[in-house]
Structures are given as structure tokens and as C-alpha cells.
């Protein structure tokens, strides 16, 4: 029996089933879904590479949900985030050269030579840029790199608001770490390597929240004040209290929105520069508010409102964490609602300057359905297009999903569980 058949047999063992339940939860149908998915990616690797000499490994990295701290990480703020049970999964084996061969669902086959690690301008915005960027940064930091053959599939759909790019970056880092460094890289360094690839090679000026949540796993609160972020794991189970986390994908396009995203950190930093500081976190809120009248005309009014959002949102995360620590769901939900309103009014990332008001409509519908049910709703992630995050009581879940799908399309709702582990090597 070859190693592929052995892997599939081990996958269906009691130990294999337990491993999948640990990563993906035990909602109805989840085990069947993941067993089929894993079997499929194992067979895909066999079809593509038919490896007989090197071990074939299964390596997974989760998507993430941003719960608190909307657009605060890039100005050294605080966040509350979690890895989720949607992930990017690979069946992978090492090569004896420096070539990377990747076959991913829905994308053209990719071949890359890691002997060439300089950023390539025409690769910006592509998968190749992410792989090359991760490998380049790992080598700069003294880690070993090498070629690999990978078949890849992902349940972190592009545009789902769960950060498909971070999941992929973290997975690539985990692949190179496992194959050539004995899985020795700590989760903070892994997150920074992944962010570097996205910022410098891919060309997206993101903060560190997405990569940190994917890399750390579980529910975490992160303080980005210093170069080495402070990360605290939190032990809280929303399902235990009867709530589901539901991300609603409204179908809006992220195309041509890079400038809108980039303007948020840029405008916040313009305000910080008025105080001769690089980030808003280095400014005391009372100092900002005292100076605010005199700042008009030096920066735009929108920049001032976005700075106001930052200062309030940064403190709001502290209150959210405190509420969860003392199991005060009512206080927590109120802070989530206030966060969403601040993003809408002051941060202004619910819609761009076009006719697409899908996010606004989804938030209005959620408020109508959840406001008297102790639930909560807010913009999710970067904004302008994409998704909302909703805390839905169990008794309202069916009605909520049916209503949202009637408006925004079948399967627009993603019911999430928090994944307790970051990137994982699934040994079978």
C-alpha cells in the first residue's frame, strides 16, 4: 500500500477524526465535509506528483475574524481577533532543488524558482509574490528554504472577509518551516514574515492583525504598541453562551479599492505627524482632543474623524476584553455595536464613493433582526465592500441566515467556529 492510501486510511481512523474535530469543530456535517476535502487533496497530490521517495505532509493555516479593533493595528493599536475553522490546506512534499510547484483550485499552475528572491514588480498582487516574499524574508532572517510540490485548496474564499491572503502566507511559511527548519519558528515571527510578504512583495499596506490571528490560533487580544506585540490568549466560547459568529458576504467587489484602504492608515499617520509622531498610539487621547480645533486645515476633516475613531476604538478593545473576562455578554455586545457605529460614522469604511450600498443594507437588516435579541453587528475587516460580522443567538440563526441569503444570495452566510490552533501539520 502506497503512502497516499495509508494517509487516507489514517485520516478515517479514530485519531484522524479527533484531529479534524479539534481543528474544525463538531457542527453537523463538518466531519464528513473535512474528511472528503482532505481525501480530495491527498488524491490531487498523488495525481500531480505521485511522490514515492519524499514524505507527503498535510499543512493547514486558518483564516481569521476581526472581532474588535477595526483599523487600529496599523497605528500600533489593540485588537481582539480569532482564527476560524475556514482554512487554506495543502498536501506538500519537499523537492531536491529550489523550485516551487503549486497547483491550487481555480488558479493556473504556478512554478517559481527560489534562487531568485528579489521582488518582481509585475508579480505584485499575485500568489507568486506571496511565496517569493515569504521565502525571501525567511532567508534574510537566517532560516533555511527550499523547493516543494504542493496541491492547495482553500475554504477561505476570496472576498469572504476572512483574510485568504494571510491564511496563504502563513501556510507557505509553515510549509518552509516544517520542511526545512523543523517547525521551529515562533508564531510572532511567522506573522511578521507573512506581513512582510504582503506589504513589500504583494503590494498591500496591511497591518499585522490578519497574520497574527492566523499564526497564533484561538481567540487572542493583541497590543501592537511595540515592535514585539503583546499577545494574550483568551478562553471564551461564544457557542457555550448560545451565540454563533456569522460573517455575511454581501457580494461587493474589492476591485479598485486599494486606494481607499491605503488612505485610512495614511490619514491617521498624517494626524500623528502633527504631533511629530509616526503613529497615533504614541499620542495621548486628551492631547489630541485638546489640539483638535487647531488641527483643522492642517489635515482633512476626515482624517480627524478617523483619528477620533482610532482613539475610541483602541480603548473599546480594552472594554471588550474586560467584558469577556468577566463573562458579561451584554456589555460585550454593546461594545461591538458601538464599534460598528464608529466605523460607519467616523472611520467611514462601510461604503466607497460608488453606488454599492450592500454593506450598509446588510448592517441595517442585522440591526432590525438582532437589536431586540441581545445580538450584535458591525463591519468586518477592511470594509468598503465585502462582509459584516454578526453575533446571532441560536434561536435566531435559521431566520437570520434565510433572510440574509434571500437578499445577498445563497451561501452568503459563513457560520464560524473559533479554531484553537494556528498553522497545523496534520500527521497521518
C-alpha positions as CSV (number, residue, x, y, z in Angstrom):
1,X,0.0,0.0,0.0
2,X,1.5,3.4,-1.0
3,X,1.7,6.4,1.3
4,X,-1.3,8.1,-0.2
5,X,-3.5,5.1,0.6
6,X,-2.0,4.9,4.1
7,X,-2.8,8.6,4.6
8,X,-6.4,8.2,3.6
9,X,-6.8,5.2,5.9
10,X,-5.2,7.0,8.8
11,X,-7.5,10.0,8.1
12,X,-10.5,7.9,8.8
13,X,-9.2,6.4,12.0
14,X,-10.4,7.4,15.4
15,X,-7.2,9.5,15.9
16,X,-7.7,11.2,12.5
17,X,-11.3,12.0,13.2
18,X,-10.4,13.5,16.5
19,X,-7.7,15.7,14.9
20,X,-10.2,17.1,12.4
21,X,-12.8,17.8,15.1
22,X,-10.1,19.7,17.1
23,X,-9.4,21.9,14.1
24,X,-12.9,22.3,12.6
25,X,-15.4,21.7,15.4
26,X,-18.3,19.3,15.5
27,X,-21.1,21.1,13.8
28,X,-23.4,18.8,11.8
29,X,-21.8,17.7,8.6
30,X,-18.4,19.2,9.4
31,X,-16.6,15.9,9.8
32,X,-18.0,14.5,6.6
33,X,-17.1,17.7,4.8
34,X,-13.5,17.8,6.0
35,X,-12.9,14.1,5.5
36,X,-13.9,14.5,1.9
37,X,-11.8,17.6,1.5
38,X,-8.7,16.0,2.9
39,X,-9.1,12.9,0.9
40,X,-9.5,15.0,-2.2
41,X,-6.3,17.0,-1.6
42,X,-4.3,13.8,-0.9
43,X,-5.5,12.3,-4.2
44,X,-4.8,15.5,-6.0
45,X,-1.2,15.4,-4.9
46,X,-0.9,11.8,-6.0
47,X,-2.3,12.7,-9.4
48,X,0.1,15.6,-9.9
49,X,3.3,14.4,-8.3
50,X,3.0,10.7,-7.5
51,X,5.6,11.0,-4.8
52,X,7.4,7.8,-3.9
53,X,10.6,9.0,-2.1
54,X,9.6,12.0,0.0
55,X,7.0,12.2,2.7
56,X,3.8,13.9,1.8
57,X,2.5,16.2,4.6
58,X,-0.8,18.0,5.2
59,X,-0.3,21.6,6.3
60,X,-3.2,23.9,7.1
61,X,-3.4,27.6,8.1
62,X,-6.7,29.3,9.3
63,X,-8.5,32.4,8.1
64,X,-9.3,34.9,10.8
65,X,-12.1,37.0,12.1
66,X,-11.5,40.5,13.4
67,X,-13.8,41.0,16.4
68,X,-12.6,44.3,17.9
69,X,-10.1,47.0,16.8
70,X,-11.2,47.9,13.3
71,X,-8.3,49.6,11.5
72,X,-6.2,50.1,14.7
73,X,-3.3,47.7,14.1
74,X,-1.5,49.8,11.5
75,X,-1.3,52.6,14.0
76,X,0.0,50.4,16.8
77,X,-3.4,49.9,18.5
78,X,-5.1,47.0,20.2
79,X,-7.2,44.3,18.7
80,X,-9.4,41.3,19.5
81,X,-9.3,38.6,16.9
82,X,-9.6,34.9,16.3
83,X,-8.5,32.1,14.0
84,X,-11.5,30.4,12.4
85,X,-12.4,27.0,11.1
86,X,-12.0,28.0,7.5
87,X,-8.5,27.4,6.2
88,X,-6.1,27.0,3.4
89,X,-4.9,23.4,3.1
90,X,-2.0,21.8,1.3
91,X,-0.7,18.4,0.6
92,X,3.0,19.0,0.2
93,X,6.4,17.3,-0.3
94,X,9.9,18.6,-0.4
95,X,12.0,18.8,-3.6
96,X,15.7,18.4,-4.1
97,X,16.0,21.8,-5.9
98,X,14.8,25.3,-5.3
99,X,11.7,25.2,-7.4
100,X,8.2,25.6,-6.1
101,X,5.3,23.9,-7.9
102,X,1.9,24.9,-6.7
103,X,-1.5,23.7,-8.1
104,X,-4.4,25.5,-6.4
105,X,-8.1,25.2,-7.1
106,X,-9.3,27.9,-9.5
107,X,-5.8,29.2,-10.4
108,X,-3.3,28.5,-13.1
109,X,-0.4,26.1,-12.1
110,X,2.5,28.1,-10.7
111,X,6.2,27.4,-10.9
112,X,8.7,29.5,-9.1
113,X,12.5,29.5,-8.7
114,X,13.6,30.4,-5.1
115,X,17.1,31.1,-6.3
116,X,15.6,34.4,-7.4
117,X,14.2,36.2,-4.3
118,X,14.2,39.8,-5.4
119,X,10.8,41.4,-5.6
120,X,9.4,41.4,-9.1
121,X,7.2,44.4,-9.9
122,X,4.9,42.6,-12.4
123,X,4.2,40.0,-9.7
124,X,2.5,42.4,-7.4
125,X,-0.9,41.2,-6.4
126,X,-0.2,37.6,-7.3
127,X,0.3,34.3,-5.5
128,X,3.9,34.2,-6.8
129,X,4.7,37.5,-4.9
130,X,3.5,36.0,-1.6
131,X,5.6,32.8,-2.0
132,X,8.7,34.7,-3.1
133,X,8.2,37.3,-0.3
134,X,7.8,34.7,2.5
135,X,10.9,32.8,1.2
136,X,13.0,36.0,0.9
137,X,12.2,37.2,4.4
138,X,12.8,33.8,5.9
139,X,16.2,33.6,4.3
140,X,17.0,37.2,5.4
141,X,16.3,36.1,9.0
142,X,18.6,33.1,8.7
143,X,16.1,30.3,8.1
144,X,16.5,27.6,5.5
145,X,14.4,27.5,2.4
146,X,13.9,25.0,-0.4
147,X,11.6,23.8,-3.1
148,X,8.4,22.0,-2.7
149,X,5.5,20.4,-4.6
150,X,2.0,21.5,-3.3
151,X,-1.6,20.8,-4.1
152,X,-3.7,23.5,-2.4
153,X,-7.3,24.1,-1.6
154,X,-9.0,26.8,0.4
155,X,-12.3,27.3,2.2
156,X,-11.2,30.9,2.9
157,X,-12.9,32.3,-0.1
158,X,-11.5,35.5,-1.7
159,X,-13.8,38.4,-0.6
160,X,-15.2,36.5,2.4
161,X,-13.5,38.9,4.8
162,X,-11.6,36.1,6.5
163,X,-8.2,37.0,5.0
164,X,-7.4,34.5,2.4
165,X,-4.1,36.2,1.7
166,X,-3.0,35.9,5.4
167,X,-4.0,32.2,5.5
168,X,-2.0,31.5,2.4
169,X,1.1,33.4,3.6
170,X,1.1,31.7,7.0
171,X,0.6,28.4,5.3
172,X,3.6,29.0,3.0
173,X,5.7,30.0,6.0
174,X,4.6,26.9,7.8
175,X,5.5,24.7,4.8
176,X,9.0,26.0,4.6
177,X,9.4,25.9,8.4
178,X,8.2,22.3,8.6
179,X,10.2,21.0,5.6
180,X,13.5,22.8,6.3
181,X,13.5,24.1,9.9
182,X,11.8,21.5,12.0
183,X,8.7,23.7,12.6
184,X,10.8,25.9,14.9
185,X,9.6,29.5,14.0
186,X,7.6,31.2,16.8
187,X,4.1,32.5,15.9
188,X,5.0,36.2,16.2
189,X,8.0,35.9,13.8
190,X,5.8,33.8,11.4
191,X,3.2,36.5,11.4
192,X,5.8,39.2,10.7
193,X,7.3,37.2,7.9
194,X,3.9,36.8,6.3
195,X,3.1,40.5,6.7
196,X,6.4,41.4,5.1
197,X,5.5,39.4,2.0
198,X,2.1,41.1,1.8
199,X,3.4,44.6,2.3
200,X,6.7,44.5,0.3
201,X,6.1,41.9,-2.4
202,X,2.3,41.7,-2.8
203,X,1.9,45.5,-2.5
204,X,-0.9,45.7,0.0
205,X,-0.2,48.0,3.0
206,X,-1.9,45.9,5.7
207,X,-1.3,45.9,9.4
208,X,-0.3,42.8,11.3
209,X,-3.7,41.8,12.7
210,X,-4.6,39.2,9.9
211,X,-1.3,37.4,10.0
212,X,-1.1,37.4,13.8
213,X,-4.6,35.9,14.3
214,X,-3.9,33.2,11.7
215,X,-0.5,32.4,13.1
216,X,-1.4,32.4,16.8
217,X,-4.7,30.5,16.6
218,X,-7.6,30.7,19.1
219,X,-9.1,33.9,20.4
220,X,-6.5,36.4,21.2
221,X,-6.1,40.0,22.2
222,X,-3.0,41.7,20.7
223,X,-1.4,45.0,21.7
224,X,0.8,46.3,18.8
225,X,2.3,49.2,20.7
226,X,5.8,47.8,20.4
227,X,7.7,46.0,17.7
228,X,7.2,42.8,19.5
229,X,3.4,42.7,20.0
230,X,1.9,41.5,23.3
231,X,-0.4,38.6,22.7
232,X,-2.8,37.2,25.3
233,X,-4.8,34.0,24.6
234,X,-8.4,34.2,25.8
235,X,-10.5,31.3,26.9
236,X,-14.1,32.2,25.8
237,X,-16.6,30.1,23.9
238,X,-19.4,32.1,22.3
239,X,-21.2,28.9,21.4
240,X,-21.4,28.0,25.1
241,X,-23.4,31.1,25.7
242,X,-25.7,30.4,22.7
243,X,-24.2,32.7,20.1
244,X,-22.9,32.0,16.6
245,X,-20.4,34.2,14.8
246,X,-21.9,34.7,11.3
247,X,-20.0,36.6,8.6
248,X,-22.3,37.8,5.8
249,X,-20.6,38.3,2.4
250,X,-22.6,41.0,0.6
251,X,-21.1,40.5,-2.8
252,X,-19.5,43.9,-3.2
253,X,-16.3,43.9,-5.2
254,X,-12.9,44.8,-3.7
255,X,-11.6,45.8,-7.2
256,X,-10.2,49.3,-7.4
257,X,-10.4,49.8,-3.6
258,X,-6.7,49.7,-2.7
259,X,-6.5,53.5,-2.6
260,X,-9.5,53.6,-0.2
261,X,-7.8,51.1,2.1
262,X,-4.5,52.8,2.0
263,X,-6.0,56.2,2.8
264,X,-7.1,55.1,6.2
265,X,-3.6,54.4,7.8
266,X,-2.2,57.3,5.7
267,X,-4.6,59.8,7.1
268,X,-4.3,58.6,10.6
269,X,-0.5,59.0,10.3
270,X,-1.0,62.5,8.9
271,X,-2.6,63.4,12.2
272,X,0.1,61.7,14.1
273,X,2.7,63.7,12.2
274,X,1.2,66.9,13.5
275,X,2.5,65.7,16.9
276,X,5.8,64.7,15.4
277,X,4.9,61.0,16.0
278,X,4.8,58.2,13.4
279,X,1.6,56.5,14.9
280,X,-1.5,57.6,16.7
281,X,-0.9,55.2,19.5
282,X,2.0,57.4,20.7
283,X,-0.3,60.3,21.3
284,X,-2.4,60.7,24.4
285,X,-6.1,61.0,23.5
286,X,-6.6,64.0,25.7
287,X,-3.7,65.7,23.9
288,X,-5.3,65.0,20.6
289,X,-8.7,66.4,21.6
290,X,-7.2,69.5,23.1
291,X,-5.4,70.2,19.9
292,X,-8.2,69.2,17.6
293,X,-9.6,72.7,16.8
294,X,-6.2,73.9,15.7
295,X,-5.6,70.8,13.5
296,X,-8.4,71.8,11.2
297,X,-6.9,73.0,7.9
298,X,-3.6,71.1,8.6
299,X,-5.2,67.8,7.8
300,X,-8.6,66.9,6.3
301,X,-11.7,66.7,8.5
302,X,-12.0,63.1,7.5
303,X,-8.5,62.4,8.9
304,X,-9.5,64.0,12.2
305,X,-12.6,61.8,12.4
306,X,-10.6,58.7,11.6
307,X,-8.2,59.7,14.4
308,X,-11.2,60.0,16.7
309,X,-12.2,56.5,15.7
310,X,-8.8,55.2,16.4
311,X,-8.6,56.6,20.0
312,X,-12.1,55.4,20.9
313,X,-11.7,52.0,19.2
314,X,-8.4,51.4,20.9
315,X,-10.0,51.9,24.3
316,X,-13.1,49.9,23.2
317,X,-11.0,46.8,22.8
318,X,-9.9,47.0,26.4
319,X,-13.5,47.2,27.4
320,X,-14.4,44.2,25.2
321,X,-11.7,42.1,26.6
322,X,-12.7,43.1,30.2
323,X,-16.3,42.1,29.4
324,X,-15.3,38.7,28.2
325,X,-13.0,38.2,31.1
326,X,-16.0,38.6,33.5
327,X,-18.4,36.8,31.2
328,X,-20.5,39.9,30.7
329,X,-22.1,39.3,27.3
330,X,-24.4,42.2,27.5
331,X,-21.6,44.7,27.9
332,X,-19.5,42.9,25.2
333,X,-22.3,43.1,22.6
334,X,-22.9,46.8,23.3
335,X,-19.2,47.5,22.6
336,X,-19.4,45.5,19.4
337,X,-22.4,47.7,18.3
338,X,-20.6,50.9,19.3
339,X,-17.5,49.7,17.3
340,X,-19.7,49.2,14.2
341,X,-21.2,52.7,14.6
342,X,-17.8,54.3,14.9
343,X,-16.6,52.6,11.8
344,X,-19.7,53.8,9.9
345,X,-19.7,57.4,11.1
346,X,-16.1,58.3,11.8
347,X,-13.8,55.8,10.1
348,X,-16.2,55.8,7.1
349,X,-15.3,52.4,5.7
350,X,-18.8,51.0,5.2
351,X,-19.1,52.1,1.6
352,X,-16.9,53.7,-1.1
353,X,-17.8,56.5,-3.4
354,X,-20.0,54.5,-5.7
355,X,-23.5,53.1,-5.9
356,X,-22.7,49.9,-3.9
357,X,-24.5,50.2,-0.5
358,X,-24.7,46.4,0.1
359,X,-22.8,46.6,3.4
360,X,-25.0,49.4,4.6
361,X,-28.1,47.4,3.8
362,X,-26.7,44.2,5.5
363,X,-25.9,46.2,8.7
364,X,-29.4,47.8,8.6
365,X,-31.0,44.3,8.2
366,X,-28.9,42.9,11.0
367,X,-29.9,45.7,13.3
368,X,-33.6,45.1,12.5
369,X,-33.3,41.4,13.3
370,X,-30.9,41.4,16.3
371,X,-31.4,44.7,18.2
372,X,-34.1,43.2,20.5
373,X,-32.5,39.8,20.6
374,X,-29.3,40.7,22.5
375,X,-27.2,40.2,19.4
376,X,-24.6,42.5,17.7
377,X,-23.4,43.5,14.3
378,X,-20.6,45.5,12.8
379,X,-18.4,46.0,9.7
380,X,-15.9,43.2,9.3
381,X,-12.3,43.7,8.3
382,X,-11.1,46.4,5.9
383,X,-14.5,47.5,4.8
384,X,-15.8,49.4,1.8
385,X,-17.0,46.2,0.3
386,X,-17.2,42.6,1.5
387,X,-18.6,41.4,4.8
388,X,-20.3,42.1,8.1
389,X,-19.8,40.3,11.4
390,X,-22.8,39.3,13.4
391,X,-23.3,37.7,16.8
392,X,-26.6,35.7,16.4
393,X,-28.5,33.9,19.2
394,X,-29.1,30.3,18.5
395,X,-32.8,30.7,18.3
396,X,-32.5,33.4,15.6
397,X,-29.8,31.7,13.4
398,X,-32.1,29.9,10.9
399,X,-34.2,33.0,10.3
400,X,-31.1,35.3,10.1
401,X,-29.4,33.1,7.5
402,X,-32.6,32.7,5.4
403,X,-33.2,36.4,5.4
404,X,-29.7,37.3,4.5
405,X,-29.4,34.7,1.8
406,X,-32.7,35.9,0.3
407,X,-31.2,39.3,0.0
408,X,-27.5,38.6,-0.8
409,X,-27.5,35.2,-2.4
410,X,-27.2,31.5,-1.5
411,X,-24.3,30.7,0.8
412,X,-23.5,34.3,1.6
413,X,-23.5,33.4,5.3
414,X,-20.5,31.8,6.9
415,X,-21.2,30.3,10.4
416,X,-17.8,30.3,12.1
417,X,-16.2,28.4,15.0
418,X,-13.0,29.6,16.6
419,X,-10.1,27.3,15.7
420,X,-7.9,26.6,18.7
421,X,-4.7,26.2,16.7
422,X,-2.8,28.3,14.1
423,X,-1.0,26.6,11.3
424,X,-1.0,22.9,11.8
425,X,0.9,19.9,10.4
426,X,-1.7,17.1,10.3
427,X,0.3,13.9,10.7
428,X,-1.4,10.8,9.4
